[in-house]
């Protein structure tokens, strides 16, 4: 397992814990901004935490939460765009801001 995959596995564990506890603030803290949300009505870009908190139920739908909770670390699909959960319901990747990098949610497909 590469260090990138280990980072993805650790991130998945944090995301699953927050999702299982319905800790919305913890989930929002795992988001990279701007966040791309590709909903049936079109794509929306969220630029900050308050806007994600406001639309949380439309972004992190029951389908997305089920995909998060049922994902297995050894089964993550990883490619140049990051790691995918489920059938593409959620994507996350290494995000760097200045000298620091961390894994964050980059796109949601509810």
Buried (B, 14 or more C-beta within 10 A) or exposed (E): EEEBBEBBBEBBEBBBEBBEEEEBEBBBEBBBBEBBBBBEEEEBEBEEBEBBBEBBEBBBBEEBBEBBEEBEBEEBEEEEEBBBBBEEBBBBBBBEEEEEEEBBBBBBBB
